């Protein structure tokens, strides 16, 4: 390439020669200095030509020296100065600095450099020298770093677009300081269009924006905004487009609207906007697009939405909206898309008001409470592309007339109560169908080998729980599959090798809950594209199959795999969920597990692993749940577990770990569940560090049963476990160890891994797969705690289950236990408690299980409320107790007839109760694990789950 000075000379010579020979022309040519500036600007870039795009600058030389006639350039008709430069999509590659010849074009009013590649360079500060600019577009051009504050000097700007400057991982490259945004709002008073989408602002929105009265378009998508959105911005007199999507920490609410509002687009999706949609939203007569997806909105959807007759898109998903009828939808005749997914609508049928909306292309009513039959009228909506009615309560059959929807690309009806027989041939006429999800209904899918026609090439195929008995043969030709789900069928035998080679772009293979015994190949090879492999609950044997290194989810629990974990798992640096639980695996755990920084959920419980827990847990890890219970692990807990700052759930129960109480785990700010039962922990439990540390701030489930702890109960911890003291009656969702939404073809696939506990129930094991957020429990049973029960326990008002049985506790039952209004199970059995049962315990209206057997209690058993429901076994082994339900009457059995305490103690000593005291199960069916076994399983969740949810909501309205 010639030097810039040489090129400048040649360009000048060409310009002069052509000008000389154009004497007959009366048209004024562009100015020489601007011609040269443009040529020098063009030559400062590499032109990366693409087949689909022709750079505008390619024709400049052939179009003569009059730059006013060049493509992408226009000049002032009177002065011939260049006032407009549009080089968008011109394949420019390089950078612009403040000495660029671009800034010699001092008369520029319009500058568009969008859709080029400026190689992550900075926006030059000299841009602020183009003081006449009214239009500046630098979008989608790979600019990076701080936006120069000089931009705010361009006081004539009417449009500023710096959006979508992204790196190759779709992360924003530009940043804007809070002060610069404020200056921009104060100085650019003529601004009509402001687009900062994907610019990292990371601050609240300055109130000064509410004074920009000329604004018609405001785009702040995914800017990291937080704080409260200034509500006055909604009332800007000319505002037509308001886009705030994907600012997860931005709060706000809707105002009362007026008829003069000109809003056409409102998008606050994926923010924390709360409250209700106002009735006055019906005043927005120009509104065409409304998206409030994934906010915190609630209440009834106002019927006034039916007044929005220009509305094309109505997106309300993932909120808490409710409603029982939707007649007003019939007025929205221009609607092309309606999404009510994940709300609380209780329609008695799929709203028939949608039947007249013939422009509809997308309907998503999934995850609501919609009953009735699958609507036959829906097959008249021939423009329909996507239909999602999954996770409702629809009944009846799937009509064969669904084949009339020739344009259908997505059909999702999973998780309903549809029944009958569905012929797979029904879908053969839907040539555009890419996603078909029929799983988890009550029908049988009949698949015949087609003799005529072709089967659509599916991208996503969900046929779980469809009563299939073999692999569908048509799958052999599904070379474009991204997702295949055949779980919960009755398929037996081997997993054929061809199923692993269906598609080079297979992302998800789900074959769980079948009866597979092995792979056809001894060492199966999975496609390198595979992200999720789910083989849960089969009869697979042999060594663990090795997935691709790029895998995100690897789920093989409840099989019969054996041997050691292959070291290749250490290469799976993208792995987020690893579930090897309940197999026959052995050996030691891989030390690299603590170094896999992407790992969020690690489940190794129910195997035969031995040796110590891995020593190294890096500070960069993202673990939220670790389950290693029911193995043969020994040694001490590695102190590096304190590096797992996002850990919420830790289950190491039923191993051989020998250590003191890990108070250092209290530094984990998110730890909610700690299960250490059935190990060899020993010593006292006390705070030995500054009071400000190690407080277990969010802990609300702890199980230390069946260990060797001694000393008094940990009163200092009881006083600091605030999560057990705070009541939250509104939250009836379940704890989730991991949740991720996988977007495939614009459809969300949620992967949820809830917390679960395996517990003892009257001598048998039982797994409880879900735990309510509000659930709180403490099990310190089967240890050697002594002393009295501290009264501070009465402050733990969130507790529903409390088990202190099988210890050496003495003294009275503290009356503050009567303040535990949430308590549903209380076990103080197998101790040395004395005195009377406090009458305050009758205040516990939700107490379902009560056990004080085998103590030294005296006096009458309280009457009334729940106490009238308890059986004799709750009070056995207390010779001083009287009254119902015991046969011993208090009238004839008073304190004067009681044997002296010494004789009671002597009797217990003779029986070995005091000496051995609870290290054996004295009472069959009770003892260690009673709290989380009998109570959770038979009382709170399994036996009467709906009662629990209802009464807990009623208790804390």
N, C-alpha and C positions, 0 to 999 in steps of 0.2 A: 504494500500500500504506500502511495506517495506521501511525503510529509505534508502536514497541514498547511505550512507556508507555501510550498510549491503548488498545492491544490488551490489555495486561495488566489495565487497569481493567475493560474490558468483560468479559473472561474471568472475573474475580473476581465481577462482578455476576451473570453467568449462573450461576456455580457456587452462589452463595448462594441465589438464587431457586429453583433446582430442588431444592436441599437442603431448603428450607423446605416445599415442597409434597409432599415424599416422607416425611411424618411417619408414615404408616402402615407404612412398610417397616422391618423390624427388621434388614435387612442393613446392615453397616457400610460406608460409602463410603470411597474412597481419600482420602488426605490432601490437603487443599487446596493446600499448598505443592508437592506432587508433581504434582498436576493442572496447576497453573500452570507448573511447570517443564517438563512434557512439552509443553504447548501452545506455550510460548515456544521450546522446542527445535525443534519442528516448523516453526514460522514463521520460523526462522532460515535455512531452505533454500528454494531454488527446486525445485518438484516438476516434473521433466522426464518427463511421462507418455509411455509407450510403448504401442503397440498390444498387445503381447504380455504386458505386465505391469501389474497394478493395484497402486498404492501402498497399503500398509497404512493409512497415515494418512488416506486419503480418507474413511473411515467413522467417524473418531473423533467428529466433531461429532454425527453421527446416532445414535451409540451412547450418548449421554447424558453426564453429568458424572462418572459413576463410572468413572474411568480403569482400574479393575481389570477392567472388562468390555470394554475396547477390544482390538481386534485387535493382536497383537504385544506385549501387556503382561500380566504376571501379578503377583499380589500375595501376600504372606504371609497365610494364612487367619486367623491370630490377630491380627496387628497391622495388616493392610491396607496395609502399606508396599509400595511397588513394589520387587520384587526381581528382575524379569526384563524386559528390553527387547529385542525382536527386530524390527528395522527392516531386515532384509536384503531386497535386491531391492525397495526402496521408491522408487526413482527420485529419491533425494535428490541435490541438487547444491549445493555450497557448501563451507564449511570449518568446522572446530571449533577454537575457541581455549580457553585455560584458564579464561576467564570464562564459558564456556557454561553455560546452565542445566542441562545434562546432569549436571554435577558437584554439583547440589543433590540428586540422587537418591542419598543416602549409604548406602542399604540395598541397592543393586544387587548382585546375585550373578551375574547372567547378562546379558551385553551382546553383541549381534550386529548389526553395522553393515555386514556384507559385501555386496558387489555393489551398491555405490552409487558416486557420483562426487564425491570430496572435493577435486577440482580441484588435485591435486598439493600440497595443504597438508600441514603437519606433523602428526604425532600429538601432541596437546597433552600437556605434561608433567603436567598435573593428572590425567591418567588414573591416575597412581600414587596418587591420593587415594581412589580407589574400593577401599578396602582389603578389602572383603568379596567382591570378585569371585572366582568360581571358574571362570568361562567368559568368555573375551574373544576375539571374532572380528572382525578388521578386514580380512579378506582381499578381494582383487579390488576395491579401493575407491579407487585412485589416491591413496593417501597417499605422501608422499615424504620425503626427507632422513633425518637420523639418528633412529633409534628412541630415544626418551628413556630415560635410565638409570633413571628413576622406575618403569618397568615392572617392574624387578626387585624392587620393594618389595611387589608384589602376591603375598604369600607364600601366599595361599589358592588361587591359580590351580591348576586341574586341567587346563584346556585353554587354550592360547594359539596363535592362528592369525593370522599377519601375512603370509601368503603371497600371491603373485601380484598384488602391487601393481606394475603394469607401465605403461609409457607406450605410445603407439600404435605404436611400432616394436618392441614386445615386449621392452623392456629394463627391468630392475628399477629401481624408484624409491627403495626403502628401503635404508638401510645400518645396520649394527650394528658398533660398535667391539668389538675383541677383548676388552677389559677388561669391557665390558658383557655380552658373552656368558658370560664366566666368572662374573660376579656373578649373572647370571640362573640359571646352573646351580647355584650354591651356595645361592641364596636360595629358589628356587622348588622346594622339596623335595617338594611334593605334586603336582607336574606329571605328568600322565599323557599328554598329547597336546601335542607341540610341532611346529608347522609354520612354518618360516622360508623356504620355497621362494621363490627369486628375490630374497631379501634379500642385499645385497652385504656379506658378512662379510669376505671376502678375508684370511683368516688361518687358521692351524691350528685344529683342534677342541680345546678345552681338555679335559684329562683328567678334570676335575671332572664331565663329563657321564656318565662311567662310574659315578658314585655316585648317579645319579638312579634309585633303585630302583623308583619307581612308574611309570616311563615305559612306555607301551604303543605309542605311535606317535611316531616321530622322522622328520621330513621336512626334509632340507637340500638339496633339488634346486636346482642352478644358483646356488650361493652364493659361488662363487669360492674355495672352500676349498682349501687346499694343505697340504703336510706329510703326515705319516703318521697315518692314522686309528687312534684308540685301539682296539686289538683287544678290550679288555674290554667295550666297549659291546655287542658281539655276545652277551655272556653275561648281560646284564641280565635278571633273572628273569621280568619280565612283558612284555618287549618282543615285540610282534607285527608291527609294520611298521617297516622300516628303509629309507629312501629317500635315496640319496646321488647321484642321477643328475646328469650334466653338471657335475661338478666335475673339470675336465680335469687339474688338477695335484695331485689328491688321491691319494696312494698308500696301499697297505695290502695285506693278505692275509687269507684266511679262517682262522679258528681251527679247532680240533677241537671239533665240536659234541657235545652230550649230549642224552639223551632228554627232559630237563626243559625244553629250549628250546621256546618257544611261537611262534616266528617263523612268520608267515603270508605276509609279503611281504618280499622282499629285492631291492633294486634298486641296484646299484652301476654301472650303465651309464655309459659315457663318463667313466670315471675311469682312473687308472693302476694299479689293483689288479693284482697280479702273483702268480705262483706257480701252484698247481694247485687244483682243487676237491678238498677232502678226502673220503676215503671216508666219513667220519662225517657228511657232508651228508645221507646217507640216514636219519639219526636225526631229522631235522626233519619229523616225521610230520604236522604241521599246515600245512606249506608249500603255498601255493596259487599263488604267483607268484615266479619267479626270473628276474631279468634281469641279465646280466653283459655286455651288448653293449659292444663297442669298448673292451675293457680290454687288459691285457698278459698274460692268462692263457694257460696252455699245458698240455701233458700229455694223458693219457687221461681221457676223461669217465668217472667211476667208475660201474660198473653199479649201485651202491647207489642211484642216482637212481631206479631202478625201484621203490624202496620208497616214493616220494613219491606215494602213490595219490590224494591230494587236489589234486595239481598241475593247474592250469588253463593256465598260461602258462610255457613254457620258452624263454627267449631267450638264446642263446649266441653270436651272430654277431660277426664281426670280431675273432677271437682266434687263437690257434694251437693249438686243440684238435685232437686226432687220435683215430682209432678205426677199426676194421675191421669191427665188427659192432655192431648196435644192438638186440639181442634184448630188452633190458630195457625198451624203449619200450612193449612190449605191455601192461605192467602199468599204464601211465598212462591209465587208461580215462576220466578226467575231462578230459583235455587238449583244449583248444580251439585252442591256438596253439603251434607249434614253429618255431623259427628257428635254423638252424645255418649260416647264410650266412657266407662268407669265413672258412673254417677249413681244416683239412688232413685231413678225413675221407676215407678211401679205401674206401668201401663198394663191394662188387662189384655191387651193385644198389641201387635206391632201397629203403630198409629195408622189408621186407614186414611187420615188426612194427607198422607204422603202419596196416595194413589194418583192424585191429579197432577203431581209435580213431574211432568213428563221430561223436563230437562235434567233430572237428577242423573248424575254419573257416579256418585259415591254415597253410600249409606252405611254408617257404622253406629250401631246401637248396642254394641257388645258390653258385657260386664254391667248389666243393670238387673232389674227384677221384672222383666217383661214375660208375661205368660200368654196363653192362647196358642193357636195353631200357626204353623208356617203359612204366611198369607199368600193366597193364590194370585191376588191382584199384582203382586210384585213382579210377576213375569210379563206384565204389560209395559214396564218401564224399560223399553228396549235400548235406551241410551246408557243403561247402567254398566259401569266398568268394575266397580268394587261393591260387594255386599258382605257385610260383617254383622252377623246376629249372634255371635258366639257368647257363651257364658251367660245365658238367660235361663228361662224355664219353659221354653217352647215345647209343645207336644205335637202328637200326630205324626204324619208322614211328610217326607220331603217330596213335593210334587214333581212328577216327571216333566211337567210343563216348564221347569227351570231351563230346559234346553232351548227355549225361545229367546233367551237372553244372549243373542249371538255376539255381542260385544263384551261379554263378561270376561274379566281378567282375573278377578279374585272372588272366591266363594268360601266364606269361613262361617261354619255353623257348629263348631265344636262346643262341648260342655252344655248341652241342652238335654231334653228328654224325648227327642225325636225317636220314633219307633218304626217297626215294619221292616220291609225289605227294600233296599236301594240297589237298583241295577246300575252298575258302573257304565253301561252303555249310554245312560242318560247324558253323560258328560262328553261323549265323543263328538257331538255336533258343536261343542263350544270350542272352536278352533283357536280362539284368543286366550283361552284359560291358561293361566300360569300358576296360580295358587289355588289348591283345592285342599281344604281342611274339614274333615267330616268326623273326627275322632270324638270319643267320649260321649256318645249317645246310646240309645238302646236298640239301634237297628242293626241288621246284618247286611254287610256289603257283599253283593254277588258280582264276582268278576269273571267274565267269560273271555276266552281268547277271541278277539275280534276277527271276523272274516272279511268285512268290508270297511273301507274308510281307514283313516289314520287317527292315532291317539295324539292328543295335544302334547306338546313338549313342555312338561311342567318344570317350574323352578322350585316350587315348594309343594310338598305332598304330605298331608297329615292324615294318616289312616289308623291311628291308635284306637284301640277298643272298638274295633269293627267286626269282631268275631271271625277274623281271618285264621285259617289253619295252615297256610303255606305262603311262601313268598309269591306275590303276584308276578306272573310271567311277563306281563307287559313292561315291567320295570327294566328288563334287559336292554330296552331301546331308549331309556330316559337319560340321554347323554348330557342334558343341560341342568340336571337337578342340583340345587343348592342345599335343600333341606329335605330329608326323608325321615318320617316318623312312623314306625310300625309297632310302637310299644303297646303293652297290655292287650295282646292278642293271644292266640293259642298255637303259635308256631313252634314246632319242635325240631329237634335234630341239630344239624350243623349249620353254621353261618356260611353260605357259599362264597367262594372267592369272587364271583362276578359282582356280588353286591358291593364289594369294596372298590370295584373298578368301574362303577357306573358312569361317573362324571369326574372330569379333571377339576371341576369347580365345586365339588361337594363340601359344604361347610359343616353341616350338622347331620349326624347319623344316630338315630335314637331307636334302639331295639330292646328297651327295658321291659321287664315284667312279661317275659315269654318263657319258653322252656328249652332254650338253646343249651347244648352240652359242650360244644367245641367249635373251633373254626375248621373249615375244610382244609386250609393250609396250616401247617404246623407253626409257621412264623408269618402271620398275616401282615400284609403291607397295605397301609392306608394311604389314600390320596394326600399329597402334600398340602392341599388346601384345607384339610379338615380342621375345624376349630373346636367342635364339640363331639365327643364320643360318649354315648350313654348306653351302657350294657347292664344297668342295675337290675338285680333280682332275676337272675337266670340260674343255670346249673353249670356254668362254665368252669372248666378245670385247667390245670396246667399253669404255665408261667404267665405273668402279666403280659398282654400284648403291648407293644411299644408304639405309641402314637407319634405323629409328626412333631418336630420341635416347636412348631408355631401354635400348638394347641392351646386353647383357653380353658376348656372344661374337660376333665377326664373322670368319668363316673362309672365305677365297676363294683359298687358295694353289693353285698348279699349274693355272692357267688361262691365258688369253691376254688378260687385261685390259690396257688401255693408257691413256695420258694421265697426268695428274697426280692426286694424291690430292685429292678435293674438300674445300674448307675446312669443309663441314658436319660433318666428322669432329671438328672442335674442339668441337662442341656435344654430343658424346656423352660426357657427364661420368660416366656409370655404366659405361663400357666397361672390361672387365677383361682380355679377350683380343682382340688384333688380329693377324691373320695374313694378310698380303698377299704372302707370299713366292712366288718363282718365277712371276712374271708379266712383262709388258712395260711396267711402269709407269716413268714418267720424272719429270723435274722435281726440285725440291728437296723435302726433307722438311719437313713442317709443324712450325713452332716450338712449337706447342701440345702436341706429344707429351710433352714433359717436364713439362707442367702438369696432365695428366689423372691426378688423384690416385688413382683407382680402378684404373688400369692395372697388371696384374701380368705380362703376357706380351706382348712386342712383337716381331714377326717381319716384317722388311722385306727379307730377304736375296733374292738372285737376281733383282734388277730392274736398272733403268738410272738409279737416282737419282744425282744429282751434287750438288756443292756441299758445304758443311760440315755436320757433325752439329749438330743443334739445340743452341743454347748454354745454354738455361735448363732445368735439371732441379731441380724443387722438392724441398725437404726433406720434404714431405708425401707424396711418391710411394711406391707400394707395389711397384715393379717388382722382379721376381725374375729375369727373363730378357730380354735385349736381343740380337736377332740382326739385324745390318745388313751381313753379309758379302756378297761377290760383287756389289758395286755400283761406282760411280765416285766415292765420297766422297773429299774431300781436306781439307787444312787440318790443324789441331791437334785433339787430343782436348779437348773442353770440360771444364774443371776442375770444373764443377758436377756431373759424373757421380759425384763423391765424395759427393753428397747422397743417392744411391740406396742407403741403408743396408741394404735387404733384398735387394740384387742378389746372385744366385748364379751367373749365367751371362752372360758377355759375349763375343760373337763379332763382331769387326769385320774378319775376315780378307778378303783379296783386295780391297782398295780402294787408294787412293792417299794414305793418311794419312801426313803427314810430321811427326814429332815425336820427342822423346826418350822413353825408356822411362817409362811412367806409374807411377812408384813410389808416387805419391799414391793410386792405387787400392788399395794395401795397407791403407788404413784401412777398407775395406769388410769388416765382420766376417763376412759370409756368403759371400763370393765363393769359388766352388769351381772354376770353369772360366774361363780367360782365353785367347782365341784371337785373335792379332794377326798371323797369318802373311800373307806376300805383300803387304806395304805398304812404306812408305819410312821406317820408324823408323831412327834412327841414334844414334851416341854410345855411351858406356859404360853399363853397368848397375851402379849402386852405390847404397848407402844414403847419402843426404846430409842426413838428418834424425835427430833423437834415436832411439836404438835401440828405445825403447818404442813407436814409431809405425811404421806402414806395414809390417806383418809378413806380410800375406796369411795370416791364421791358419788358414783352411780350404781354401786353394788346393791342389788335387791334380791338376789337368790344366792345363798351360800349353804353348802353341804359339806360338813367336816366330820360326819358320822363315822363310827367304826375306825378310830385311830387311837393314839395313846396320849392325847392331850391331858394335862393335869393343871392343878391350881384352880383359882376362882374363874368364873365366867368373865370374858373380856369386856368389862364395863366401859373402859375407855373407847373401845371400838363402837359399842352400842350407842354411845353418846354422839358419835360422829357419822354414823351410817344414815345420812340424811335421806338417801333415796328410799329407805324403808320407812321413813317418817312422813314423807310428802305424799299426799293423796292426789291422784289424778283420775277422777271418775269418768272422764270423757274418752280416754284412750282404750278402746277395746280391740285394737289391732294386735297382730302377732309379732313377736320378736323375729327378726330375720337375720340370719348370719351372713347372708350375701344376697344382693339383688342387682341384677344388670339387665338392661334392655338392649337387645341386639336388633339393630335395624337392618332388615333385609327387604329389598324392593319396596321401600316406604311402609313396610308393615313392622310393627313392634313385636318382638318375641321376648317376653319377660322370662328370665331365669331367676328363680327364687329358691333359696336354700334356708328354710326356717331352722331356728334353734330346736333341738330335740334332746330328750333325756331318757336314758334307759335306767329303770328303777326296779326295786324289789317290791312285789305285791304278794304278801302272805306266803313267803317262801319261793315265789316264782318271779321271773323277770318279765318286765313289760316295758315296751317303748311308747313314749308319748311324743308324737312328731311335732307338736306345736306348743308354744308357751305364750300366753297373753302378755302384752306389754305391762298390764297392771298387776300381774302376778308377783307376789313377794313371799319368800319362804326362808326359814332358818332351821337347819337341822344340825344340832351339836350332839346328837345322841350317841350312845355307846362309846364314851370316852371315860375319863376319870376326873371330871370336873367336881370340885367340892365347894363348900361355902354356900351362901344363900343366893337365891335368884335376885338380881338387882332390880330395884323398882324402875330404873331408867328404861327397862324393856317396854314399859307401858307407853313410851314415847314413839315406838315404832309402829305407828298407826296404820301403815300400809300392809303390815304383815297379815297374810291369810293363813299361813301354816307355821306353827312353832313346835319343834320337837326337842325337848331337853331330857328325854327318857334315858334310862340306863346310865346314870352317872351316880355321884355320891352327894347330891345336893341336899342341904338341910334347911331348917327354918320354915317359915310360913310361905304359903303361896301369896305373892304380893298382890294387894288389891288393885294397883294400877293396871294389871292385866285386863281389868274390866273396861279399860279405855281403848282396847284394840278392836275398834268397831268393825274392822274388815275380817277379823279372825274367823276362820271356818274349821280349823282343826288345831287342837291343843293336846299335846302328849307330854305329861310330866311323870309318867309311870316309872317304876323301878328306881326310885330314889329313896331318900330318908326324910322327906318333907313332913312337917308337923303342923299342928293347929287345924283350924277349920277351913273349909272351902269358902272363899269369900263370896258373899251374896252378890257382889258387883259383877261376878261372872255371868249372872243372869241377864246382864245388859247386852251380852253378845248375841244379837238376834240372828246372826248367820252361822253360829257355831253348830256344825253338823257332827263332828267327831271330837270326843272328849275322853281322855284317859288319865286317871290319877291312881291307877291300881298299883298295889305293892309299895305303899308308903306308910307313914305313921299318922295319917290324918284322923281327926276326931270330930265329933259333933254331927249335927244334922246336915244332910245333903240339901242344898238350896232347891227351892221349888219354882215352877213357872218357866215360861218361855221354852228354850231349847232343852233345859234340864229335864223336862217331862218326857223327852224322847230317848234319853240315854239308857242303856241296858246295864245289868248287874256287872258285866265284865269291866265297865269303866271304873268301878270302885272296888273291885276285889282286892283282898290282901290288906285292907285297912280295918282292923278289928274295932277301931273306935268310931267308925262311921255308922250312922243310922238314918232311917227314913227311906222313902221310895227312891230307887226301885228295889232296894234291899228288903229282905223279909224282916230285918231287925227294926223294930219300932222304937222311935225316940222316946215315947212315953214310958217305956219300961227299960230302956237302955240309955241311961244318962251317964254323965261324967263320973258319978260316984261308983258305978259298977265297972269302970274301965280298968283293965290291968295296968300296973305301973309301967312307965316308959322303959324302965330297965328290963322288965320281963319281955317286952316287945323286942327290944334289941337283942336280948339273949336268944329269943326264939329264932330270930333271923340269923344270928351267928351259928346256931345249931344247924340250920338248914343250909348253911354255906352261902346264903344270899349276900351277907355283908362282906365276906372274905372274897368271893369271886365277883360279886356284884356286877352282873350285866355283861360280863365279857363272854357269856354264853347266852343264848336266847332262852330266858327263863320261861317266858310265856309264849307258847307256840303261836306263830302268826304275827307276833309283835317283836319289837326290838329295832335293830339298825335298819334304816331305810323305811321304816313305817310311814314317816311323814310324807315322803315323795312317792310312796308306793300306794298305800291304801287310799290316802286322801285325794291325791291328784287323780288317780285312776278311777276310783269308784264313787267319789263324792262330787268333786268340783267340775271335772271336765267330761268324763265319759258318761256318768250316770245322768247328769242334769246340766249339760252345757248351756242350753238355752236359758234355764233358770238363772245360771250364774250371770250371763250377759245382761239379762233383763233386770235383775235385782241390783247389780252393781251400777247400772245406769241410773236406776231409780234412787239409789242411795245418794248419789252425788249429781243432782240434776244440773 
